[in-house]
Amino acid sequence: MAILETKQIRKHFGGVTALDDGSFSLEKGEVHFLIGANGSGKSTLCKIVAGVVGPDDGAVFLRGERVRFTRPVEARRAGIGVVYQELSLIPQLSVARNIMLGMEPRTRCGFIARARLVARAQEMLALFGGKRAASMEPDTAVARLAPGQRQIVEILKVLAGDPEIVIFDEATSSLHTEQVKALFGLVSDLKRQGKAIVFISHRMEEVFEIGDRATVLRNGRAVGTVSLRETNRHAIVRMMVGHEIAARTERPGHDLDSAAVLGVSGLCAARIRDVSFELRKGEILGLGGLHGQGQSELLLCLFGVSPTRCGTVTLHGRAVRVRTPRAAMRRGLAYVSGDRTQRGVLLIRPVLENLALCLLHRLRRGVFARGRLGREVLPAADRLALVFGGLARPVNQLSGGNQQKVVLGKWLVTDPAILFMDDPTKGIDYHTKEELYALMRTMCVAGAAVIWHSSEDEELLSNCDRVLVFNGGRIVEELRGERMTELELYNAALRST
């Protein structure tokens, strides 16, 4: 008997159908992936199981009995824990307090027993690869942690409740390679304990590395469940999109002798040192290497978010000092972040306002002319094939992939000359990624230039003209032509500096 089963779940949000037939079953000791394009209903199905939203129709069965949770706390008490992509931590509290939030051990007088709380938190941290989760201390404030460390705290907070069923909704999107390995080790331990695990991920390598079965959703419907030992990536992608995927067209060799639109010489900042390179018109330049080696910091410096200590930057052959994002925008620069909740969109505001954000500095007397702005942003929405149900709809009601399209769309309306891409495809589905790749190529053919940092090596190698490999805040190698391979990239990334 399946420990969890959903049958013909249906859910509508206004006129939008989020789920039309969300059906799958989960066994004990199994890692079951839910796979599909953004907006296919994966997260909605998990939220229904977790009691966050209620179904319009259909049924959920837990240990063979029909259940209907009206609040998340009811699902937690029934043994269901969910790790969401959007964190629910309290930044001002310590790691230990966040992990044990709502489960704090108490003294006889009702006060928090701090020693026992810290000891329990240390036990949980030790589970994560046995390395205390990247040297985090229980007393460290969550606000001081890196994004990957915060995600680890979110995971451990759920596991501290000892759930029988654990749902990971894009839990690896903020983790670097070593942290992902530690999480997979922890997942293997949970399987041996007989726990049942649901995983939502857009990284195909993860699916086949740790998964047992996968259910594919398309347009709100479960179109099939497969054994991952008996299928392959191509078959799953075909199920996701409903047709064959054409082979990706490789970028033709770019003229690296064309004039440089951006020059960087000896740039130094808090986490980068002596960085020098040039960017050509129409070029896609990749920033590779292990996570956190200065790639994101470089882009933030170039866009005026982070200060530099030394070095020079030239635009079209002229030395410039870009101290603020406003100054960067005036010079035709744009920055697309993969962290859409912090640096991408205003989640509770309408699609119109988000797409028009980068146009507002042009307004005279601060007048927000909605009709005119709507006409200006709609072409960008069309280019991105944005599925949004109207410009007045809040962004937080869109799927993750469409939210990320809004992040990019707000910059497309400014027609930027240089686009800084900081891991922009993190957490979005395969088909949406392909759409964004094609858009980047189209922009470059039209004369724009792109600097692209990605945590996915294959993405850089398949889409960039060159890749600069970072290690310890420095560029240690430039890959181009026949050297654009995973082996060359890994060798450079792991080289001692």
BAKE-441491 format. One record per residue (C-alpha): x, y, z. Coordinates in Angstrom, 3 decimals. Layout:
> xx:yy:zz
> X:Y:Z
...
END
This chain:
> xx:yy:zz
> 0.000:0.000:0.000
> 1.238:3.461:-0.886
> 1.961:5.714:2.073
> 0.641:8.717:0.104
> -1.649:8.860:-2.909
> -3.376:11.702:-4.725
> -6.239:11.002:-7.119
> -7.564:13.371:-9.788
> -6.711:16.500:-7.842
> -8.080:19.663:-9.447
> -7.338:23.253:-8.496
> -8.215:26.607:-10.087
> -6.997:30.068:-9.161
> -9.538:32.425:-10.662
> -9.651:31.634:-14.368
> -6.318:29.795:-14.322
> -6.248:25.994:-14.050
> -3.288:25.030:-11.875
> -4.162:21.316:-11.685
> -6.559:19.321:-13.833
> -5.552:15.784:-12.833
> -2.816:15.669:-10.193
> -2.465:11.946:-9.526
> 0.537:10.064:-8.148
> 1.458:7.557:-5.452
> 4.418:7.431:-3.064
> 5.912:4.328:-1.443
> 7.939:3.999:1.759
> 11.693:4.115:1.235
> 11.256:5.762:-2.179
> 12.581:8.957:-3.766
> 9.838:10.050:-6.153
> 10.427:13.008:-8.473
> 7.682:15.319:-9.729
> 8.876:16.666:-13.067
> 7.364:19.208:-15.430
> 7.612:22.682:-16.853
> 7.037:25.642:-14.562
> 3.301:26.093:-14.211
> 2.612:22.380:-14.751
> 1.197:22.028:-11.231
> 4.028:20.381:-9.260
> 4.225:22.907:-6.436
> 0.441:23.310:-6.290
> 0.055:19.556:-5.851
> 2.577:19.571:-3.006
> 0.854:22.548:-1.346
> -2.439:20.656:-1.413
> -0.789:17.632:0.218
> 0.743:19.965:2.834
> -2.524:21.743:3.630
> -1.415:25.137:2.322
> -4.280:25.267:-0.182
> -7.342:23.076:-0.565
> -8.295:21.120:-3.703
> -11.394:21.961:-5.720
> -11.878:18.273:-6.467
> -10.123:14.941:-6.030
> -8.779:13.145:-2.987
> -5.616:12.697:-0.920
> -5.001:9.366:0.824
> -2.486:9.003:3.654
> -1.659:5.430:4.775
> -4.804:4.291:2.947
> -7.193:6.733:4.624
> -8.704:9.772:2.917
> -7.555:13.051:4.456
> -8.174:16.729:3.825
> -5.811:19.132:5.579
> -7.076:22.681:5.985
> -3.917:24.011:7.654
> -0.205:23.194:7.298
> 0.013:22.332:10.993
> -2.424:19.452:10.435
> -0.179:17.985:7.726
> 2.903:18.354:9.954
> 1.164:16.539:12.785
> 0.313:13.758:10.325
> 4.008:13.339:9.501
> 4.389:15.437:6.326
> 7.269:17.919:6.128
> 7.858:20.297:3.215
> 11.064:22.145:2.310
> 10.037:25.053:0.099
> 12.257:26.930:-2.341
> 11.134:30.196:-0.738
> 12.634:30.244:2.748
> 10.578:30.726:5.913
> 13.399:31.606:8.290
> 13.650:34.463:10.791
> 16.904:36.267:9.869
> 17.393:37.878:13.289
> 17.317:34.556:15.125
> 20.217:32.125:15.404
> 20.698:28.951:13.369
> 19.710:26.872:16.416
> 16.531:28.881:17.091
> 15.456:28.603:13.445
> 16.081:24.856:13.261
> 14.061:24.270:16.432
> 11.402:26.920:15.763
> 8.133:25.768:17.341
> 9.858:22.704:18.844
> 12.018:24.410:21.477
> 12.733:22.283:24.572
> 11.381:23.938:27.722
> 12.297:24.078:31.376
> 9.783:23.285:34.098
> 8.994:26.982:34.283
> 8.231:27.181:30.574
> 11.417:28.951:29.468
> 13.485:27.755:26.534
> 16.134:25.264:27.682
> 18.988:26.811:25.736
> 21.571:24.091:26.357
> 19.245:21.350:25.117
> 18.154:23.494:22.171
> 21.763:24.058:21.045
> 22.612:20.377:21.543
> 19.672:19.295:19.381
> 20.623:21.846:16.699
> 24.184:20.511:16.690
> 22.831:17.004:16.167
> 20.850:18.218:13.155
> 23.796:20.119:11.690
> 25.960:17.012:12.025
> 23.490:15.109:9.841
> 24.382:17.307:6.892
> 27.462:15.564:5.611
> 29.009:15.309:9.062
> 30.650:18.718:8.581
> 28.280:20.882:10.582
> 26.859:22.167:7.281
> 29.714:24.255:5.943
> 31.031:25.266:9.389
> 27.848:26.935:10.573
> 27.691:27.588:14.287
> 24.397:27.179:16.192
> 24.656:30.722:17.595
> 25.238:32.407:14.209
> 22.398:34.701:13.106
> 20.727:33.447:9.927
> 21.036:36.947:8.428
> 24.820:36.436:8.273
> 24.635:33.191:6.299
> 25.167:32.660:2.577
> 22.093:31.600:0.531
> 23.178:27.945:0.457
> 23.626:27.867:4.222
> 20.180:29.369:4.722
> 18.710:26.636:2.539
> 20.439:24.051:4.726
> 18.862:25.588:7.843
> 15.461:25.421:6.106
> 15.998:21.728:5.350
> 17.117:20.899:8.876
> 14.190:22.818:10.370
> 11.825:20.458:8.569
> 13.800:17.309:9.378
> 13.980:18.258:13.067
> 10.280:17.416:13.256
> 11.079:13.814:12.176
> 8.473:13.644:9.370
> 7.616:10.307:7.749
> 7.124:11.992:4.354
> 9.515:14.728:3.215
> 8.809:16.935:0.196
> 11.744:18.886:-1.264
> 10.483:21.682:-3.548
> 13.561:22.886:-5.491
> 15.653:22.423:-2.348
> 18.965:22.268:-4.255
> 18.589:25.457:-6.311
> 20.638:27.546:-3.833
> 23.183:24.864:-2.913
> 26.664:24.534:-4.350
> 28.101:21.191:-5.471
> 29.463:19.994:-2.110
> 26.249:20.941:-0.314
> 24.185:19.037:-2.888
> 26.359:15.950:-2.333
> 25.822:16.248:1.416
> 22.054:16.550:0.919
> 21.989:13.471:-1.307
> 23.872:11.547:1.373
> 21.243:12.631:3.873
> 18.458:11.574:1.482
> 20.051:8.125:1.216
> 20.020:7.870:5.021
> 16.341:8.836:5.103
> 15.543:6.135:2.519
> 17.284:3.497:4.656
> 15.126:4.612:7.578
> 12.015:3.938:5.465
> 11.104:7.583:4.938
> 9.189:8.497:1.779
> 10.613:11.406:-0.208
> 9.161:13.619:-2.934
> 11.611:15.727:-4.913
> 10.861:18.604:-7.289
> 13.892:19.532:-9.372
> 14.698:20.802:-12.860
> 18.202:19.349:-12.798
> 18.059:16.132:-14.787
> 21.327:14.849:-13.359
> 19.738:14.905:-9.886
> 16.705:12.980:-11.106
> 18.769:10.032:-12.320
> 21.318:10.177:-9.497
> 18.983:9.663:-6.540
> 15.482:9.033:-7.929
> 13.561:5.739:-7.996
> 10.455:6.823:-9.908
> 9.212:10.013:-11.522
> 5.766:11.369:-12.308
> 5.643:13.852:-15.176
> 3.087:16.678:-15.148
> 2.129:18.710:-18.198
> -0.399:21.554:-18.207
> -1.743:20.510:-14.819
> -2.147:16.828:-15.669
> -0.073:13.816:-14.620
> 0.849:12.252:-17.964
> 2.740:9.239:-16.648
> 4.904:7.638:-13.965
> 8.127:5.897:-14.946
> 10.889:3.900:-13.294
> 14.061:5.933:-13.611
> 16.102:2.767:-14.116
> 14.078:2.013:-17.246
> 13.990:5.415:-18.963
> 16.302:8.240:-20.038
> 16.472:12.019:-20.111
> 15.223:12.309:-23.679
> 12.089:10.283:-22.943
> 11.263:12.358:-19.878
> 11.723:15.668:-21.713
> 9.463:14.358:-24.493
> 6.794:13.598:-21.869
> 7.232:17.066:-20.333
> 6.642:19.010:-23.545
> 4.448:16.544:-25.425
> 6.603:16.384:-28.541
> 10.138:15.774:-29.729
> 12.755:18.381:-28.814
> 14.801:19.665:-31.695
> 18.553:19.463:-31.242
> 20.048:22.664:-29.879
> 21.698:24.797:-32.527
> 25.252:25.535:-31.474
> 26.352:29.146:-31.602
> 28.572:29.930:-34.576
> 32.090:31.068:-33.797
> 32.039:34.710:-32.719
> 34.376:37.289:-34.160
> 36.636:37.869:-31.182
> 38.497:40.578:-33.093
> 35.475:42.909:-33.084
> 35.578:46.048:-30.971
> 35.309:45.643:-27.200
> 32.177:47.150:-25.669
> 33.393:46.523:-22.104
> 36.922:46.356:-20.761
> 37.962:45.405:-17.235
> 41.562:45.761:-16.028
> 42.985:44.816:-12.628
> 39.618:44.997:-10.875
> 39.702:44.264:-7.127
> 36.897:44.148:-4.570
> 35.992:42.316:-1.370
> 35.927:38.874:-3.020
> 37.643:39.402:-6.375
> 41.250:40.252:-7.176
> 43.078:41.409:-10.280
> 40.291:40.560:-12.739
> 40.926:41.578:-16.346
> 39.008:40.736:-19.541
> 37.196:42.235:-22.537
> 33.646:41.737:-23.808
> 32.871:42.034:-27.529
> 29.706:43.223:-29.236
> 27.359:40.301:-29.876
> 29.315:37.984:-27.561
> 28.073:35.714:-24.779
> 30.874:35.484:-22.226
> 30.532:32.837:-19.512
> 31.774:32.982:-15.921
> 32.453:29.441:-14.701
> 34.125:27.635:-11.827
> 32.976:26.389:-8.451
> 30.198:28.217:-6.650
> 31.158:31.376:-4.742
> 34.520:32.072:-6.378
> 33.768:35.721:-7.171
> 31.548:35.421:-10.245
> 28.474:37.064:-8.699
> 30.610:39.690:-6.950
> 32.124:40.719:-10.279
> 28.698:41.303:-11.811
> 27.520:43.273:-8.770
> 30.621:45.464:-8.984
> 30.134:46.129:-12.686
> 26.495:47.060:-12.070
> 27.355:49.481:-9.262
> 25.882:47.444:-6.390
> 29.183:46.557:-4.703
> 32.179:48.928:-4.372
> 35.526:48.250:-6.021
> 38.933:48.842:-4.434
> 41.096:49.203:-7.521
> 41.164:48.692:-11.268
> 39.523:50.340:-14.263
> 36.399:49.737:-16.326
> 35.890:51.034:-19.867
> 32.700:51.214:-21.910
> 33.149:51.579:-25.662
> 36.772:52.544:-25.081
> 36.144:55.257:-22.449
> 37.001:54.881:-18.763
> 33.926:55.031:-16.488
> 33.111:54.752:-12.797
> 29.787:53.082:-12.160
> 28.973:53.658:-8.501
> 25.210:52.957:-8.468
> 22.711:50.784:-10.361
> 21.011:53.979:-11.610
> 24.277:55.076:-13.186
> 24.682:51.605:-14.714
> 21.192:51.750:-16.214
> 21.904:55.133:-17.772
> 24.887:53.582:-19.547
> 22.820:50.758:-21.029
> 23.711:48.067:-18.484
> 21.240:45.559:-17.039
> 21.491:42.965:-14.241
> 19.334:39.817:-14.090
> 19.513:37.964:-10.781
> 18.700:34.324:-10.159
> 17.564:35.308:-6.641
> 14.240:36.707:-7.788
> 12.769:37.202:-4.311
> 15.660:39.394:-3.099
> 16.903:41.126:-6.260
> 14.385:40.289:-8.947
> 10.716:41.142:-8.459
> 8.219:42.703:-6.069
> 6.215:39.571:-5.432
> 2.985:41.142:-4.173
> 2.862:43.834:-6.870
> 1.246:43.426:-10.315
> 3.046:42.170:-13.404
> 2.721:45.648:-14.968
> 4.555:47.399:-12.152
> 7.338:44.822:-12.159
> 7.862:44.946:-15.915
> 7.871:48.743:-15.782
> 10.264:49.083:-12.827
> 13.272:49.934:-14.974
> 11.298:52.559:-16.902
> 10.146:54.549:-13.877
> 13.288:56.704:-13.674
> 12.314:58.146:-17.056
> 8.957:59.416:-15.822
> 8.479:63.136:-15.411
> 7.111:64.332:-12.059
> 6.707:60.705:-10.962
> 3.473:60.216:-12.911
> 2.641:56.530:-13.328
> 0.689:56.374:-16.610
> -0.560:52.791:-16.529
> -2.000:52.781:-20.028
> 1.206:54.024:-21.653
> 3.406:51.760:-19.548
> 1.224:48.800:-20.418
> 1.766:49.441:-24.095
> 5.523:49.695:-23.529
> 5.893:46.443:-21.561
> 3.590:44.156:-23.567
> 6.134:43.596:-26.382
> 8.618:42.284:-23.808
> 5.959:39.954:-22.363
> 5.253:38.665:-25.875
> 8.959:38.073:-26.611
> 9.244:36.021:-23.427
> 6.022:34.061:-24.076
> 5.005:35.123:-20.565
> 1.970:33.305:-19.150
> 0.500:35.765:-16.665
> -3.292:36.095:-16.972
> -3.259:39.913:-17.118
> -0.968:42.808:-16.223
> -2.862:43.424:-12.973
> -2.096:39.963:-11.610
> 0.391:39.842:-8.682
> 3.714:38.234:-9.566
> 3.533:35.804:-6.634
> 0.600:34.091:-8.388
> 2.805:33.148:-11.350
> 4.841:29.968:-11.658
> 8.546:30.125:-10.812
> 9.562:30.157:-14.464
> 7.180:32.973:-15.325
> 8.391:34.956:-12.320
> 11.922:34.638:-13.673
> 10.690:35.766:-17.076
> 9.358:38.911:-15.388
> 12.837:39.491:-13.885
> 14.296:39.408:-17.389
> 11.374:41.237:-18.962
> 11.790:44.353:-16.837
> 15.236:44.763:-18.436
> 14.179:43.908:-21.978
> 11.952:47.000:-22.045
> 15.108:49.155:-21.633
> 16.810:47.549:-24.669
> 20.143:47.115:-22.825
> 23.506:47.137:-24.604
> 25.151:44.834:-22.044
> 23.299:42.262:-19.976
> 24.773:40.792:-16.768
> 23.160:37.385:-16.057
> 23.742:36.105:-12.506
> 22.607:32.453:-12.556
> 19.241:33.454:-14.074
> 17.964:29.960:-14.907
> 18.267:28.618:-11.359
> 15.112:26.716:-10.450
> 13.321:26.950:-13.810
> 12.318:24.115:-16.091
> 14.107:22.717:-19.121
> 11.720:24.161:-21.719
> 11.786:27.668:-20.227
> 15.579:27.517:-20.145
> 15.626:26.743:-23.862
> 13.384:29.766:-24.497
> 15.755:32.029:-22.551
> 18.801:30.632:-24.379
> 17.178:31.432:-27.716
> 16.283:34.937:-26.553
> 19.864:35.624:-25.481
> 21.125:34.562:-28.906
> 18.566:36.798:-30.605
> 19.619:39.789:-28.491
> 23.285:39.201:-29.331
> 22.552:38.950:-33.049
> 20.870:42.349:-32.703
> 24.077:43.783:-31.189
> 23.800:43.312:-27.430
> 26.490:41.552:-25.365
> 26.024:39.208:-22.404
> 28.127:38.187:-19.402
> 26.617:34.994:-18.033
> 27.359:33.380:-14.680
> 25.756:29.977:-14.214
> 25.974:27.217:-11.631
> 25.316:24.706:-14.439
> 28.495:23.979:-16.392
> 26.696:22.449:-19.370
> 24.667:25.625:-19.744
> 27.809:27.723:-20.123
> 29.601:25.309:-22.428
> 26.613:25.025:-24.778
> 25.666:28.691:-24.999
> 28.776:30.835:-24.538
> 31.490:31.921:-26.986
> 34.110:31.839:-24.235
> 34.185:30.845:-20.568
> 36.327:32.565:-17.945
> 36.981:30.109:-15.105
> 37.131:31.641:-11.610
> 39.004:30.222:-8.643
> 39.670:32.109:-5.408
> 38.303:35.375:-6.796
> 40.599:35.321:-9.840
> 40.316:34.300:-13.482
> 42.546:31.234:-13.753
> 41.693:30.121:-17.285
> 39.945:31.214:-20.463
> 38.248:28.436:-22.438
> 37.268:28.714:-26.084
> 36.915:26.516:-29.153
> 37.864:22.871:-28.656
> 38.822:23.528:-25.016
> 35.196:24.271:-24.106
> 34.711:20.943:-22.347
> 33.673:19.855:-18.858
> 37.090:18.274:-18.315
> 38.936:21.521:-19.052
> 36.510:23.512:-16.923
> 36.799:21.149:-13.947
> 40.582:21.028:-14.174
> 40.787:24.828:-14.057
> 38.160:25.178:-11.320
> 39.946:22.713:-9.037
> 43.444:24.030:-9.691
> 45.374:25.317:-6.647
> 45.742:29.103:-6.599
END
